[in-house]
Every structure is written in C-alpha cells, then in structure tokens.
Amino acid sequence: MFLYSLQRVCLLCIAMALSSGCFSALPIFDSQGDTLPTLAPMLEKVNPAVVNISTFTTRNVTNPVLDDPLFRHFFGGQNGRKFNSQPQRRRTQSAGSGVIVDADNGTVITNYHVVKDADEIQVSLNDKRTFEATLVGSDSEVDIAILKIKAKNLTQLSLADSDTLRQGDFVVAIGNPFGLENTVTTGVVSALGRSGLGIEGYENFIQTDASINPGNSGGALVNLRGELIGINTAIIAPNGGNVGIGLAIPVNMAKNSADQLLEFGEVRRGQLGIVIQDVTTDLAEAFDLDGQERGVLITQIKEGSSAFKASLMAGDIILKVDGKKVATAAKLRNIVGSSRIGDSLKLELIRDTKRKKITVMVGESVTMTLKAFDIHPRLDGANLKNAKNDSGVEVEKIIEGSKASQSGLMVGDRIVSINRVLISNYRQLSEVARRSNGKLLFRVLRGNSALFIVLN
C-alpha cells in the first residue's frame, strides 16, 4: 500500500511539472477514472528532431605478422612464394545520434567522436528519410561537431538556458542506443559542473541517471518542456555497462562552439595567458583567505599575454569572473575557453590579502613555453609546455647542438614522472626537481612506447 501511494505521489509530481510546460500532457485516465501523467505529447513534438547518424570509414589494415622482418626472412621467399604485405582497405560502420537545431538550414549538432575520421556520414530522420550529411566543422576540445543536410519539412529543438539547471530537475534522454531508434529514458539531473574526468579538453558535464548507452552519443537531453539542455556524450562505466552515471555537454557550452563553427568553420578559442591551480586548504591558510573562501591561484603569467597587459600577477587569487564564483581551475578554464577572442572579463581577486577588480580581455591562444634550464642544466636549450588535460609536460622544442639535444629527450616526448613521482604539469615537475640531489629520473612517453631517462 505504501509503495502504491509513493508511486502515485511521484506520478503527481511529474504531472504538475508537465502541466506548466509548453507541451502539457493530454488528459489520460486509468480504469478508475483517475488522471495519469504522460510524456507522450512532448515526445511526439521532440522525437522528429532527434536523428540517427551512421558513419562509414575506410581504413588500411595490414597483418603485423607479415611485416615482421624475421618472419619475412624465413618464410617470405620459400618455394618462390611471396607474401603480399600491402595494406588492405577495410570499410567499417558505426552509429550515433544527433539533434536538429536549425530546420531551415538543415543544421545538426552531434559529438565530434561520432563523426571523427568518417569518409561518409548519413543522417536518418524519424520519418525514415535518409540524407547524406556534410561536416561543417568540429571542436574536439568540447566534443562537438556540426553537420548540414539538404532536406525540407524538418523539425528543430528550441534551446533552453542550461545555466538555470538545478540538481533534481527532471530530464529525458533521447537517442539511438545500440541502433534502437528513438529510445527514450527518463531521470533527473544528478549533478552539475562535473570536470576533471579526462574525457574532453573542456569539461563542464551535466550528470544524469537517465540511461545513456553506446549509440546515444550526440543525442538530446531535454527538459519536460521539450527544450534541449544538453548533448548526451559519455557514461562512467567501471564494469563496462550502464550504472546510472551519464554525462551530457550543457547546451550553452555546445552552442558557443556551434556558433563559431557555423561562422568561421573552426573554434577560435582565446586564452588569458596564465598558469593556474586550485586553492587547497594549505594554500588558503598560507594566503590568509577568510574562512571557507576559495578561488583559483595564478602561478605564472605569460609575458606579452592579455593577463600580462592587464597587470595580473603570479600569486593573485581569482574569486569571481563576471560576478560568478570560480572555485576550481577547471571552472575558470571553461569560462575563458567559452569566451570569444576580444571579449572582456571582469575579475574579482585577492592580491596580498586585499580585494581588487581587474578587467582583462580574452586574447589569442598562446603557448606557455617554460624554462627547462630551471629544472636541470642538461635541459638547457629545451622548451617545455604543459600537456593537454594535465597529462604531463611535453617537450616542445630542442635547439640543435644544445645540452638538451644530448639529454636523450626528443621533441614530442611527454614527461609523466620524475624520480618515480607522477607529475601532471610543469609546476609539479619543478617542485620535485628542487627536492632532488641533482640526479633526475624521467619516465617519458614517446608515441606508443615508454622509457626512462636519467640526467646526472
């Protein structure tokens, strides 16, 4: 009896939510004449805007055994027989989802990883029509791609403001998991602002328990009004299956990339020219921050950058950007990465325990070239930079004939540990190096292999 009453309460809550939407539920009655809620009227309007995407890719495939020199030496010429080691072309197919966001121009938004390396892209509609799609552009850092199809009588989704989402809001995921067209799952917003997962370059995911599976990528996450709030992108699946942790790119973030792709064919992402880190409890105490106040600490300023011109300094702690709190480096990075070159950002920060307000303009992307000589004398002549996604320190350049050219390092190498201590960025590399006795042991990733390099 209790469970039955609980179910009635839950259904009533959904009905109340639906009743205020622009796609209100039509009255449906059970055998006792009681009104039951339904998502059907909303889905009837939304489903035609969610499409199935099929991609076809041609790859060159070789048999690694035939390329082995030892195998070819012993077996390549026996009895006059020669093995054909030429690569064979193999055509593969994969599937995903997409959302029509402009019916007049046939604009479809999806994930970059759905269409990556595709030779041919086909878009299938809810009414069974299929069209060949053109890739307008893609943003791998956010995992967004824009397609165009030439078709009439299309349905598009209106976009909500994903910044107004709250934990607990009802959501509906629509897509084509495992090729099952127009599959609908429901849930709530489990969390907002998920980052640091290492899935994309810029992460600000909506987490939901609405079931998302392979093939859902690029599909729609909508609210109960049928408005697009996110692009379904990934799942956290420690055991290889859905465990109720789905991730979607907020539509505001996706729209920023989409607008630039439609305007320029690429995303012109700006930067401030700073190296930043989270403020830990120890750092907060060291910088005399009040109570639970947190922000983002600037550790380095690129000379000539926008931050340099705005007189930002290493040691500044940024608390707010345009009035919005920034408690993590990932949050600040997302705000800057979502801004256009030339945009102005109003920063509220603490410098030497005093609060300041500084306006800085988002500038061109700059490479933070770091001084390798400060790490070890034998690295003199090498330029280092932080690798993407805090995945180590990359060797950007080595001057021919310099000490660094004799170190064993090569351009493109990625240093991931020093003296058996894992490092994510230059700051950590420098800290460990300072504690050493002059002898450094680097673990380096080079292509698909790894090696150790010792500097005495």
LORO-81256 format. One record per residue (C-alpha): residue number from 1; x, y, z. Coordinates in Angstrom, 2 decimals. Each point is the difference from the previous one (the first is absolute). Layout:
N
+--------+---------+---------+---------+
: midren :       x :       y :       z :
+--------+---------+---------+---------+
:    NUM :       X :       Y :       Z :
...
+--------+---------+---------+---------+
This chain:
456
+--------+---------+---------+---------+
: midren :       x :       y :       z :
+--------+---------+---------+---------+
:      1 :    0.00 :    0.00 :    0.00 :
:      2 :    2.87 :    2.34 :    0.89 :
:      3 :    1.78 :   -0.66 :   -3.30 :
:      4 :   -3.22 :    0.60 :   -1.91 :
:      5 :   -0.50 :    3.34 :    1.76 :
:      6 :    3.62 :    0.95 :   -0.67 :
:      7 :   -0.43 :   -0.76 :   -3.70 :
:      8 :   -3.11 :    2.18 :   -0.11 :
:      9 :    1.91 :    2.87 :    1.63 :
:     10 :    2.88 :   -0.31 :   -2.51 :
:     11 :   -2.40 :   -0.07 :   -2.93 :
:     12 :   -1.80 :    3.03 :    1.39 :
:     13 :    3.30 :    1.92 :    0.24 :
:     14 :    0.79 :   -0.72 :   -3.65 :
:     15 :   -3.54 :    0.95 :   -0.99 :
:     16 :    0.32 :    3.34 :    1.80 :
:     17 :    3.32 :    0.64 :   -1.75 :
:     18 :   -1.50 :   -0.83 :   -3.36 :
:     19 :   -3.04 :    2.14 :    0.57 :
:     20 :    2.10 :    3.17 :    0.02 :
:     21 :    1.88 :   -0.83 :   -3.20 :
:     22 :   -0.72 :    1.07 :   -3.53 :
:     23 :   -0.55 :   -3.68 :   -0.91 :
:     24 :   -2.50 :   -0.76 :    2.75 :
:     25 :   -1.17 :   -3.58 :    0.32 :
:     26 :   -3.41 :   -0.87 :   -1.40 :
:     27 :   -2.49 :   -1.45 :    2.49 :
:     28 :    0.35 :   -3.77 :    0.24 :
:     29 :   -2.11 :   -2.02 :    2.39 :
:     30 :    0.44 :   -3.37 :    1.66 :
:     31 :   -2.73 :   -2.59 :    0.54 :
:     32 :   -1.14 :    1.86 :    3.12 :
:     33 :   -0.31 :    3.29 :   -1.87 :
:     34 :    3.07 :    1.56 :    1.64 :
:     35 :    2.22 :    2.26 :   -2.11 :
:     36 :    3.45 :   -1.41 :   -0.85 :
:     37 :    3.00 :    2.06 :   -1.12 :
:     38 :    1.76 :   -0.75 :   -3.29 :
:     39 :    2.99 :    1.25 :   -1.96 :
:     40 :   -1.53 :   -1.12 :   -3.29 :
:     41 :   -1.24 :    3.42 :   -1.27 :
:     42 :    3.40 :    1.59 :    0.65 :
:     43 :    1.88 :   -2.87 :   -1.63 :
:     44 :   -2.22 :    0.09 :   -3.06 :
:     45 :    1.27 :    3.52 :   -0.62 :
:     46 :    3.62 :   -0.66 :    0.98 :
:     47 :    0.77 :   -3.42 :   -1.55 :
:     48 :    0.04 :    1.22 :   -3.64 :
:     49 :    2.89 :    2.34 :    0.89 :
:     50 :    2.23 :   -2.83 :    1.29 :
:     51 :    1.77 :   -1.84 :   -2.82 :
:     52 :    1.99 :   -3.17 :   -0.50 :
:     53 :    3.52 :    0.49 :   -1.36 :
:     54 :    1.83 :   -2.74 :   -1.89 :
:     55 :    3.67 :    0.47 :   -0.86 :
:     56 :    2.14 :   -1.97 :   -2.43 :
:     57 :    3.78 :   -0.07 :    0.20 :
:     58 :    2.54 :   -1.64 :   -2.30 :
:     59 :    3.19 :   -1.12 :    1.72 :
:     60 :    3.22 :   -1.58 :   -1.19 :
:     61 :    0.51 :   -3.28 :    1.88 :
:     62 :    3.25 :   -1.96 :   -0.04 :
:     63 :    0.91 :   -3.32 :    1.54 :
:     64 :    2.76 :    0.79 :    2.55 :
:     65 :    1.43 :   -3.54 :   -0.36 :
:     66 :    0.75 :    0.54 :   -3.68 :
:     67 :    1.88 :    3.21 :    0.82 :
:     68 :    2.25 :   -1.71 :    2.52 :
:     69 :    3.56 :   -0.08 :   -1.51 :
:     70 :    0.79 :   -3.36 :    1.61 :
:     71 :   -3.15 :   -1.59 :   -1.45 :
:     72 :    0.73 :    1.41 :   -3.46 :
:     73 :    3.60 :   -1.22 :    0.19 :
:     74 :   -0.95 :   -3.60 :    0.68 :
:     75 :   -3.30 :   -0.32 :   -1.83 :
:     76 :   -0.21 :    2.84 :   -2.51 :
:     77 :    1.70 :   -1.71 :   -2.89 :
:     78 :   -0.46 :   -3.74 :    0.51 :
:     79 :   -0.87 :   -1.92 :   -3.17 :
:     80 :   -0.11 :    3.22 :   -1.92 :
:     81 :   -3.02 :    1.09 :    1.98 :
:     82 :   -0.23 :    3.62 :    1.05 :
:     83 :   -2.28 :    1.37 :    2.66 :
:     84 :   -2.02 :    3.08 :   -0.85 :
:     85 :    0.60 :    2.45 :    2.83 :
:     86 :   -1.83 :    2.84 :   -1.72 :
:     87 :   -2.73 :    1.49 :    2.26 :
:     88 :   -3.55 :   -1.07 :   -0.75 :
:     89 :   -2.85 :    2.54 :    0.06 :
:     90 :   -2.78 :   -0.81 :    2.43 :
:     91 :   -3.28 :    1.93 :    0.27 :
:     92 :   -1.51 :    0.30 :    3.47 :
:     93 :   -3.29 :    1.43 :    1.21 :
:     94 :   -1.02 :    1.56 :    3.30 :
:     95 :   -3.07 :    1.76 :    1.33 :
:     96 :   -0.95 :    2.88 :    2.25 :
:     97 :   -2.65 :    2.66 :    0.45 :
:     98 :   -0.48 :    3.67 :   -0.78 :
:     99 :   -2.40 :    2.90 :    0.51 :
:    100 :   -1.48 :    2.38 :   -2.57 :
:    101 :    0.46 :    3.53 :    1.32 :
:    102 :   -0.83 :    1.97 :   -3.19 :
:    103 :   -2.71 :   -1.47 :   -2.22 :
:    104 :    0.26 :    2.66 :   -2.73 :
:    105 :    3.71 :   -0.58 :   -0.57 :
:    106 :    0.09 :   -3.73 :    0.82 :
:    107 :    2.45 :    0.49 :    2.88 :
:    108 :    0.69 :   -3.03 :    2.19 :
:    109 :    2.13 :   -0.03 :    3.14 :
:    110 :    1.70 :   -3.16 :    1.25 :
:    111 :    3.17 :   -1.18 :    1.73 :
:    112 :    3.37 :    0.31 :   -1.70 :
:    113 :    0.88 :   -3.58 :    0.91 :
:    114 :   -3.11 :   -1.23 :   -1.87 :
:    115 :    1.24 :    1.33 :   -3.37 :
:    116 :    3.77 :   -0.01 :    0.57 :
:    117 :    1.95 :   -1.28 :   -3.04 :
:    118 :   -3.22 :   -0.85 :   -1.87 :
:    119 :    0.14 :   -0.16 :   -3.80 :
:    120 :   -3.78 :    0.07 :   -0.31 :
:    121 :   -2.71 :    1.18 :    2.39 :
:    122 :   -3.69 :   -0.84 :   -0.34 :
:    123 :   -2.82 :    1.53 :    2.04 :
:    124 :   -3.25 :   -1.95 :    0.38 :
:    125 :   -3.13 :    1.78 :    1.19 :
:    126 :   -2.89 :   -1.19 :    2.11 :
:    127 :   -2.16 :   -0.24 :   -3.16 :
:    128 :    2.52 :   -2.46 :   -1.55 :
:    129 :    1.50 :    2.49 :   -2.46 :
:    130 :    3.80 :   -0.22 :   -0.35 :
:    131 :    2.34 :    2.75 :   -1.19 :
:    132 :    3.72 :    0.28 :   -0.60 :
:    133 :    1.49 :    2.53 :    2.42 :
:    134 :    2.84 :    2.48 :   -0.38 :
:    135 :    2.34 :    0.67 :    2.90 :
:    136 :    0.09 :    3.78 :    0.55 :
:    137 :    2.57 :   -0.10 :    2.78 :
:    138 :    0.88 :   -1.55 :    3.33 :
:    139 :    1.36 :    0.91 :    3.41 :
:    140 :    1.90 :   -2.97 :    1.43 :
:    141 :    0.74 :    1.86 :    3.26 :
:    142 :   -3.72 :    0.11 :    0.87 :
:    143 :   -0.97 :   -3.05 :   -2.13 :
:    144 :   -2.46 :    1.85 :   -2.24 :
:    145 :   -0.51 :   -0.27 :   -3.77 :
:    146 :   -2.39 :    1.78 :   -2.37 :
:    147 :   -1.57 :   -1.73 :   -3.02 :
:    148 :   -2.17 :    1.32 :   -2.83 :
:    149 :   -2.66 :   -1.90 :   -1.95 :
:    150 :   -2.09 :    1.16 :   -2.95 :
:    151 :   -3.53 :   -0.87 :    1.03 :
:    152 :   -3.43 :    1.60 :    0.33 :
:    153 :   -2.70 :   -0.30 :    2.64 :
:    154 :    2.43 :   -0.41 :    2.87 :
:    155 :   -0.72 :    0.45 :    3.70 :
:    156 :    2.42 :    1.81 :    2.28 :
:    157 :    0.39 :    0.19 :    3.76 :
:    158 :   -0.08 :    3.29 :    1.87 :
:    159 :    2.94 :    0.58 :    2.33 :
:    160 :   -0.37 :    0.50 :    3.73 :
:    161 :    2.39 :    1.93 :    2.22 :
:    162 :    2.09 :   -2.77 :    1.55 :
:    163 :    1.39 :    2.45 :    2.59 :
:    164 :   -3.41 :   -0.06 :    1.71 :
:    165 :    0.06 :   -3.78 :    0.54 :
:    166 :   -0.22 :   -1.26 :    3.57 :
:    167 :    0.87 :   -3.29 :    1.58 :
:    168 :   -3.19 :   -2.05 :    0.10 :
:    169 :   -1.60 :    1.41 :   -3.17 :
:    170 :   -1.80 :   -2.65 :   -2.07 :
:    171 :    1.67 :   -0.81 :   -3.33 :
:    172 :   -0.60 :   -2.28 :   -2.98 :
:    173 :    2.77 :   -1.56 :   -2.12 :
:    174 :   -0.83 :   -0.83 :   -3.63 :
:    175 :    2.25 :   -1.82 :   -2.46 :
:    176 :    0.80 :   -3.22 :   -1.80 :
:    177 :    1.77 :   -2.32 :    2.45 :
:    178 :    1.21 :   -3.21 :   -1.64 :
:    179 :   -1.83 :    1.09 :   -3.17 :
:    180 :   -3.40 :    0.03 :    1.74 :
:    181 :   -1.47 :    3.14 :   -1.53 :
:    182 :   -1.70 :    2.69 :    2.08 :
:    183 :    0.55 :   -1.66 :    3.34 :
:    184 :   -1.21 :    2.14 :    2.90 :
:    185 :    1.29 :   -0.21 :    3.58 :
:    186 :   -0.85 :    2.23 :    2.95 :
:    187 :    1.78 :    1.15 :    3.12 :
:    188 :    1.17 :    3.08 :    1.83 :
:    189 :    2.99 :    2.31 :    0.01 :
:    190 :    2.26 :   -1.89 :    2.41 :
:    191 :    2.72 :    2.66 :    0.13 :
:    192 :    1.29 :    3.04 :   -1.87 :
:    193 :    3.45 :    1.22 :   -1.01 :
:    194 :    1.73 :   -3.38 :   -0.08 :
:    195 :    3.62 :    0.46 :   -1.10 :
:    196 :    3.44 :   -1.52 :    0.43 :
:    197 :   -1.11 :   -3.29 :   -1.59 :
:    198 :    2.53 :    0.13 :   -2.84 :
:    199 :   -2.68 :   -0.63 :   -2.63 :
:    200 :    0.21 :    3.34 :   -1.82 :
:    201 :    2.31 :    3.00 :   -0.06 :
:    202 :   -2.73 :    2.21 :    1.48 :
:    203 :   -2.37 :   -1.71 :    2.43 :
:    204 :   -3.11 :    1.36 :    1.68 :
:    205 :   -2.28 :   -3.02 :   -0.22 :
:    206 :   -3.59 :   -0.42 :    1.07 :
:    207 :   -0.21 :   -3.31 :    1.86 :
:    208 :   -3.27 :   -1.92 :   -0.30 :
:    209 :   -1.39 :   -3.39 :    0.93 :
:    210 :   -2.09 :   -0.09 :   -3.19 :
:    211 :    1.36 :   -3.11 :   -1.72 :
:    212 :    2.64 :    0.79 :   -2.65 :
:    213 :    1.61 :   -2.79 :   -2.02 :
:    214 :    2.23 :   -0.44 :   -3.10 :
:    215 :   -1.80 :    1.67 :   -2.90 :
:    216 :   -1.51 :    2.71 :    2.23 :
:    217 :    3.05 :    2.21 :   -0.61 :
:    218 :   -1.04 :    3.24 :   -1.67 :
:    219 :   -3.64 :   -0.44 :    0.97 :
:    220 :   -2.27 :    2.36 :    1.89 :
:    221 :   -0.40 :    0.59 :    3.70 :
:    222 :   -3.18 :    2.04 :    0.39 :
:    223 :   -2.06 :    1.45 :    2.83 :
:    224 :   -3.69 :   -0.69 :    0.47 :
:    225 :   -0.85 :    2.92 :   -2.30 :
:    226 :    1.81 :   -1.78 :   -2.82 :
:    227 :    2.85 :    2.53 :   -0.10 :
:    228 :    3.56 :   -1.12 :   -0.67 :
:    229 :    2.16 :    0.31 :    3.11 :
:    230 :    2.92 :   -2.25 :   -0.91 :
:    231 :    1.69 :   -2.30 :   -2.52 :
:    232 :    0.38 :   -3.56 :    1.33 :
:    233 :    3.67 :   -0.86 :   -0.18 :
:    234 :    1.40 :   -2.66 :    2.32 :
:    235 :   -0.60 :   -2.36 :    2.90 :
:    236 :    2.07 :   -1.03 :    2.99 :
:    237 :    0.04 :   -3.78 :   -0.33 :
:    238 :    2.55 :   -1.71 :    2.26 :
:    239 :   -1.40 :   -3.43 :   -0.85 :
:    240 :   -0.63 :    0.68 :   -3.68 :
:    241 :   -3.76 :    0.65 :    0.30 :
:    242 :   -2.38 :    2.76 :    0.97 :
:    243 :    0.02 :    0.61 :    3.76 :
:    244 :   -2.15 :    3.13 :    0.01 :
:    245 :    2.74 :    2.61 :   -0.48 :
:    246 :   -0.54 :    1.74 :   -3.32 :
:    247 :    1.69 :    3.22 :   -1.13 :
:    248 :   -1.26 :    2.70 :   -2.34 :
:    249 :    1.59 :    3.19 :   -1.34 :
:    250 :   -2.07 :    3.02 :    1.15 :
:    251 :   -1.76 :    1.58 :   -2.97 :
:    252 :    1.45 :    3.45 :    0.79 :
:    253 :    3.50 :   -1.43 :   -0.31 :
:    254 :   -0.91 :   -1.91 :   -3.17 :
:    255 :   -1.66 :    3.07 :   -1.54 :
:    256 :    3.11 :    2.09 :    0.50 :
:    257 :    2.04 :   -2.48 :   -2.05 :
:    258 :   -2.79 :   -0.48 :   -2.54 :
:    259 :   -0.39 :    3.74 :   -0.65 :
:    260 :    3.71 :    0.38 :   -0.74 :
:    261 :    0.09 :   -3.10 :   -2.19 :
:    262 :   -2.89 :    1.36 :   -2.07 :
:    263 :    1.60 :    3.45 :   -0.22 :
:    264 :    3.66 :   -0.87 :   -0.50 :
:    265 :    0.10 :   -3.75 :   -0.66 :
:    266 :    2.17 :   -0.32 :    3.10 :
:    267 :    0.03 :    1.00 :    3.66 :
:    268 :    2.26 :    2.97 :    0.71 :
:    269 :    0.54 :   -0.63 :    3.68 :
:    270 :    1.70 :    2.76 :    1.95 :
:    271 :    2.21 :   -0.07 :    3.09 :
:    272 :    1.17 :    2.37 :    2.70 :
:    273 :    3.57 :   -1.29 :    0.05 :
:    274 :    0.13 :   -1.30 :    3.55 :
:    275 :    0.90 :   -3.21 :    1.80 :
:    276 :   -2.44 :   -0.76 :    2.82 :
:    277 :   -0.70 :   -2.49 :    2.76 :
:    278 :   -2.71 :   -0.72 :    2.56 :
:    279 :    0.28 :    1.60 :    3.42 :
:    280 :    0.44 :   -2.79 :    2.55 :
:    281 :   -0.60 :    0.32 :    3.73 :
:    282 :    3.73 :    0.48 :    0.58 :
:    283 :    0.22 :    2.67 :   -2.70 :
:    284 :   -3.05 :    1.78 :    1.38 :
:    285 :    1.70 :    0.17 :    3.39 :
:    286 :    3.28 :    1.14 :   -1.51 :
:    287 :   -1.74 :    2.81 :   -1.92 :
:    288 :   -2.13 :    1.01 :    3.02 :
:    289 :   -3.34 :   -0.66 :   -1.68 :
:    290 :   -3.04 :    0.47 :    2.21 :
:    291 :   -1.90 :   -3.07 :    1.16 :
:    292 :   -1.13 :   -2.29 :   -2.80 :
:    293 :    0.76 :    2.52 :   -2.75 :
:    294 :    1.54 :   -1.65 :   -3.03 :
:    295 :    1.15 :    1.05 :   -3.43 :
:    296 :    2.57 :   -0.68 :   -2.71 :
:    297 :    3.67 :    0.80 :    0.56 :
:    298 :    2.10 :    1.48 :   -2.82 :
:    299 :    3.45 :   -1.61 :    0.03 :
:    300 :    1.48 :    1.47 :   -3.18 :
:    301 :   -0.68 :    2.80 :   -2.49 :
:    302 :    1.01 :   -0.27 :   -3.65 :
:    303 :    1.95 :    3.11 :   -0.99 :
:    304 :   -1.88 :    2.03 :   -2.61 :
:    305 :   -3.29 :   -1.82 :    0.65 :
:    306 :   -3.37 :    1.58 :    0.80 :
:    307 :    0.54 :   -0.72 :    3.69 :
:    308 :    3.43 :    1.68 :   -0.16 :
:    309 :   -1.50 :    3.10 :   -1.63 :
:    310 :   -2.77 :    0.12 :    2.61 :
:    311 :    2.65 :   -0.02 :    2.78 :
:    312 :   -1.05 :   -3.33 :    1.45 :
:    313 :    2.73 :   -1.52 :    2.17 :
:    314 :    1.14 :   -3.41 :    1.18 :
:    315 :   -1.50 :   -0.47 :    3.46 :
:    316 :   -3.32 :    1.65 :   -0.90 :
:    317 :   -3.00 :   -2.09 :    1.08 :
:    318 :   -2.99 :    0.39 :   -2.33 :
:    319 :   -3.30 :   -0.27 :    1.90 :
:    320 :   -2.59 :    1.01 :   -2.62 :
:    321 :   -0.30 :    0.52 :   -3.74 :
:    322 :   -2.82 :    2.28 :   -1.15 :
:    323 :   -1.57 :   -0.37 :    3.41 :
:    324 :    0.05 :   -3.82 :   -0.03 :
:    325 :    2.05 :   -1.88 :    2.58 :
:    326 :    2.87 :   -2.13 :   -1.30 :
:    327 :    1.05 :   -2.55 :    2.60 :
:    328 :    2.12 :   -2.22 :   -2.28 :
:    329 :    2.55 :    0.42 :   -2.77 :
:    330 :   -2.23 :   -2.11 :   -2.26 :
:    331 :   -2.88 :    2.44 :    0.47 :
:    332 :    2.17 :    2.99 :   -0.92 :
:    333 :    1.44 :   -1.84 :   -2.98 :
:    334 :   -3.53 :   -0.76 :   -1.27 :
:    335 :   -1.08 :    3.64 :    0.34 :
:    336 :    3.04 :    1.28 :   -1.91 :
:    337 :   -0.22 :   -2.79 :   -2.57 :
:    338 :   -3.66 :    0.83 :   -0.66 :
:    339 :    0.79 :    3.67 :   -0.58 :
:    340 :    0.84 :    1.47 :   -3.37 :
:    341 :    3.24 :    1.75 :   -0.79 :
:    342 :   -0.57 :    3.69 :    0.80 :
:    343 :   -2.55 :   -0.60 :    2.76 :
:    344 :    0.62 :    1.80 :    3.29 :
:    345 :   -0.17 :   -1.84 :    3.33 :
:    346 :   -0.43 :    1.79 :    3.32 :
:    347 :    2.10 :   -1.72 :    2.66 :
:    348 :   -0.35 :    0.32 :    3.74 :
:    349 :    3.19 :   -1.13 :    1.71 :
:    350 :    2.12 :    0.14 :    3.13 :
:    351 :    3.54 :    1.36 :   -0.14 :
:    352 :    2.01 :    0.18 :    3.21 :
:    353 :   -3.21 :   -0.46 :    2.05 :
:    354 :   -1.61 :    2.99 :   -1.76 :
:    355 :   -2.96 :   -0.29 :   -2.36 :
:    356 :    0.35 :    1.43 :   -3.50 :
:    357 :   -2.08 :    0.19 :   -3.18 :
:    358 :    1.78 :   -0.34 :   -3.34 :
:    359 :   -1.42 :   -0.18 :   -3.53 :
:    360 :    1.95 :   -2.21 :   -2.39 :
:    361 :   -0.58 :   -0.62 :   -3.70 :
:    362 :    0.01 :   -3.54 :   -1.35 :
:    363 :    2.92 :   -0.21 :   -2.39 :
:    364 :    1.41 :   -2.28 :   -2.65 :
:    365 :    1.03 :   -3.48 :    1.04 :
:    366 :    3.54 :    0.01 :    1.33 :
:    367 :    2.43 :   -2.80 :    0.66 :
:    368 :    1.37 :   -0.01 :    3.51 :
:    369 :    3.65 :   -0.68 :   -0.74 :
:    370 :    1.78 :   -0.90 :    3.24 :
:    371 :    3.64 :    0.22 :    0.98 :
:    372 :    1.46 :   -3.49 :   -0.04 :
:    373 :    3.38 :    1.29 :    1.25 :
:    374 :   -1.61 :    0.65 :    3.40 :
:    375 :   -0.72 :   -3.73 :    0.28 :
:    376 :    3.52 :   -1.23 :   -0.79 :
:    377 :    3.09 :    1.52 :   -1.74 :
:    378 :    0.03 :   -2.84 :   -2.51 :
:    379 :   -3.40 :    1.18 :   -1.27 :
:    380 :    1.40 :    3.33 :   -1.13 :
:    381 :   -1.29 :    0.57 :   -3.54 :
:    382 :   -3.32 :   -1.79 :    0.47 :
:    383 :   -3.45 :    1.61 :    0.10 :
:    384 :   -2.65 :   -1.72 :    2.08 :
:    385 :   -3.76 :    0.51 :    0.22 :
:    386 :   -2.82 :   -1.47 :    2.00 :
:    387 :   -1.65 :   -2.85 :   -1.90 :
:    388 :   -3.75 :   -0.02 :   -0.57 :
:    389 :   -2.31 :   -1.04 :    2.81 :
:    390 :    2.77 :    0.16 :    2.61 :
:    391 :    1.54 :   -3.16 :   -1.49 :
:    392 :    3.64 :    0.92 :    0.60 :
:    393 :    2.60 :    2.35 :   -1.48 :
:    394 :    0.71 :   -0.06 :   -3.72 :
:    395 :    3.32 :    0.74 :   -1.70 :
:    396 :   -0.94 :    2.68 :   -2.52 :
:    397 :    3.42 :    0.89 :   -1.48 :
:    398 :    3.66 :   -0.95 :    0.30 :
:    399 :    2.71 :    2.25 :   -1.44 :
:    400 :    2.45 :   -1.98 :   -2.11 :
:    401 :    3.44 :   -0.26 :    1.62 :
:    402 :   -1.27 :    1.07 :    3.43 :
:    403 :    0.47 :   -1.97 :    3.22 :
:    404 :   -3.62 :   -1.09 :   -0.26 :
:    405 :    0.69 :   -1.65 :   -3.36 :
:    406 :    2.37 :   -2.38 :    1.83 :
:    407 :   -2.46 :   -0.78 :    2.82 :
:    408 :   -1.80 :   -2.82 :   -1.80 :
:    409 :   -3.26 :    1.94 :   -0.17 :
:    410 :   -1.72 :    0.61 :   -3.34 :
:    411 :   -2.58 :    2.51 :   -1.22 :
:    412 :   -3.46 :   -1.37 :    0.74 :
:    413 :    1.11 :   -2.01 :    3.06 :
:    414 :   -2.36 :    0.28 :    2.96 :
:    415 :    1.52 :   -0.13 :    3.49 :
:    416 :   -2.45 :   -1.69 :    2.36 :
:    417 :    2.14 :   -0.70 :    3.07 :
:    418 :    3.23 :    1.23 :    1.59 :
:    419 :    1.93 :   -2.03 :    2.57 :
:    420 :   -2.92 :   -2.46 :    0.04 :
:    421 :   -2.47 :    2.76 :    0.94 :
:    422 :   -2.91 :    0.45 :   -2.41 :
:    423 :   -0.36 :    3.56 :   -1.27 :
:    424 :   -2.83 :    1.71 :   -1.90 :
:    425 :    1.54 :    3.35 :   -0.90 :
:    426 :    3.11 :    2.17 :    0.01 :
:    427 :   -0.60 :    1.27 :    3.53 :
:    428 :    0.09 :   -3.52 :    1.43 :
:    429 :    3.04 :   -0.85 :   -2.13 :
:    430 :    1.80 :    3.03 :    1.36 :
:    431 :   -0.92 :   -0.78 :    3.62 :
:    432 :    1.31 :   -3.57 :   -0.15 :
:    433 :    3.17 :    1.13 :   -1.81 :
:    434 :    0.77 :    2.53 :    2.74 :
:    435 :   -0.11 :   -2.78 :    2.62 :
:    436 :    2.46 :   -2.18 :   -1.93 :
:    437 :    3.76 :   -0.25 :    0.51 :
:    438 :    0.74 :    0.90 :   -3.62 :
:    439 :   -0.77 :   -3.45 :   -1.43 :
:    440 :   -3.32 :   -0.24 :   -1.83 :
:    441 :   -1.80 :   -3.10 :   -1.25 :
:    442 :   -2.63 :    0.81 :   -2.63 :
:    443 :   -2.67 :   -2.40 :   -1.20 :
:    444 :   -0.86 :    1.09 :   -3.51 :
:    445 :   -2.81 :   -0.96 :   -2.37 :
:    446 :    1.15 :   -0.01 :   -3.62 :
:    447 :   -2.66 :   -0.95 :   -2.51 :
:    448 :   -1.42 :   -3.36 :    1.08 :
:    449 :    3.00 :   -0.89 :    2.15 :
:    450 :    1.51 :    1.08 :    3.34 :
:    451 :    3.59 :    0.31 :    1.18 :
:    452 :    2.09 :    1.32 :    2.90 :
:    453 :    2.65 :    2.72 :   -0.41 :
:    454 :    2.58 :    0.87 :    2.66 :
:    455 :    1.57 :    3.46 :    0.31 :
:    456 :    3.09 :    0.21 :    2.24 :
+--------+---------+---------+---------+
